[in-house]
Amino acid sequence: MNDGDVPILRKIHELYKTFHEYRSVVPKSERFSIFERSENILIDILEYVLEASYVSKDRKMVLLEKASVKLNIFRFFVRLMKESKTLDVKKYTLLQSIIDEIGRMLGGWIRSTER
């Protein structure tokens, strides 16, 4: 399977690029704590989804569920960064819209795998 064939991977790639661009505007005190932890979680999500696109159906569900949990953790951390003013509202809104779209895509993939 070509990675470009999986729309959710393109969307996670977009999320990572957008999130990574914000690194330079995040205060240094936050850059090496919650921001870095969030970035690592985002990389975990990408790995789980990429691996799920290659494995058999019986292993796929476990990976997709792990990706879903990590996405919810990432969503929570992004909200925490907005509340602590690490991210401004405009950046937060853009990230949340991409996260929501990935969540819908991931949920759809999970439902179709369950059948």
C-alpha positions as CSV (number, residue, x, y, z in Angstrom):
1,M,0.0,0.0,0.0
2,N,1.3,3.4,-0.9
3,D,1.2,5.9,2.0
4,G,-0.4,8.4,-0.2
5,D,-3.4,6.1,-0.6
6,V,-4.4,6.5,3.0
7,P,-6.2,9.9,3.4
8,I,-5.8,9.9,7.2
9,L,-2.0,9.8,6.8
10,R,-2.1,12.9,4.7
11,K,-4.2,14.7,7.3
12,I,-1.9,13.6,10.2
13,H,1.0,14.8,8.1
14,E,-0.8,18.2,7.7
15,L,-1.4,18.3,11.5
16,Y,2.2,17.6,12.2
17,K,3.5,20.2,9.9
18,T,1.1,22.8,11.3
19,F,1.9,21.9,14.9
20,H,5.7,21.9,14.2
21,E,5.5,25.4,12.7
22,Y,4.2,26.7,16.1
23,R,7.3,25.5,17.8
24,S,9.1,28.8,17.3
25,V,6.2,30.9,18.8
26,V,5.8,28.7,21.9
27,P,7.6,30.1,25.0
28,K,10.9,28.2,25.7
29,S,9.6,27.1,29.1
30,E,6.7,25.3,27.4
31,R,8.6,24.1,24.3
32,F,10.5,21.4,26.2
33,S,7.6,20.3,28.3
34,I,4.0,20.0,27.1
35,F,4.8,21.0,23.5
36,E,7.5,18.4,23.1
37,R,5.3,15.8,24.8
38,S,2.5,16.6,22.5
39,E,4.7,16.4,19.5
40,N,5.9,12.9,20.6
41,I,2.2,11.8,21.0
42,L,1.5,13.1,17.5
43,I,4.4,11.0,16.1
44,D,3.0,8.0,18.0
45,I,-0.4,8.5,16.3
46,L,1.3,8.7,12.9
47,E,3.2,5.4,13.6
48,Y,0.1,3.6,14.8
49,V,-1.9,4.7,11.7
50,L,0.9,3.9,9.3
51,E,1.4,0.5,10.8
52,A,-2.4,-0.2,10.8
53,S,-2.4,0.5,7.0
54,Y,0.0,-2.5,6.5
55,V,-1.1,-5.1,9.0
56,S,-3.8,-7.8,8.9
57,K,-7.4,-7.0,10.0
58,D,-7.0,-8.8,13.4
59,R,-4.0,-6.6,14.4
60,K,-5.4,-3.4,12.8
61,M,-8.1,-2.8,15.4
62,V,-5.6,-2.8,18.3
63,L,-3.5,-0.2,16.5
64,L,-6.4,2.0,15.5
65,E,-7.7,2.0,19.1
66,K,-4.3,3.0,20.4
67,A,-4.2,5.8,17.8
68,S,-7.6,6.9,18.9
69,V,-6.6,7.1,22.6
70,K,-3.4,9.0,21.7
71,L,-5.5,11.4,19.6
72,N,-7.7,12.2,22.5
73,I,-4.6,12.8,24.7
74,F,-3.2,15.1,22.1
75,R,-6.6,16.9,21.9
76,F,-6.5,17.4,25.7
77,F,-2.9,18.7,25.6
78,V,-3.7,21.2,22.8
79,R,-6.6,22.5,24.9
80,L,-4.4,22.7,27.9
81,M,-1.9,24.8,25.8
82,K,-4.7,27.1,24.8
83,E,-5.8,27.5,28.4
84,S,-2.3,28.2,29.6
85,K,-1.9,30.7,26.7
86,T,1.0,28.7,25.2
87,L,-1.1,28.7,22.0
88,D,-3.4,31.6,21.0
89,V,-7.0,31.0,20.1
90,K,-6.4,31.2,16.3
91,K,-3.8,28.5,16.4
92,Y,-5.8,26.4,18.8
93,T,-8.9,26.6,16.5
94,L,-6.9,25.5,13.5
95,L,-5.4,22.6,15.3
96,Q,-8.7,21.5,16.7
97,S,-10.4,21.5,13.3
98,I,-7.7,19.2,11.9
99,I,-7.8,17.0,15.0
100,D,-11.6,16.7,14.7
101,E,-11.3,15.7,11.1
102,I,-8.7,13.1,11.9
103,G,-11.0,11.8,14.7
104,R,-13.9,11.4,12.3
105,M,-11.6,9.6,9.8
106,L,-10.2,7.3,12.5
107,G,-13.7,6.6,13.9
108,G,-14.9,5.6,10.4
109,W,-11.9,3.3,9.9
110,I,-12.5,1.7,13.3
111,R,-16.2,1.1,12.5
112,S,-15.4,-0.4,9.1
113,T,-12.8,-2.6,10.6
114,E,-15.2,-3.9,13.2
115,R,-17.6,-5.2,10.5
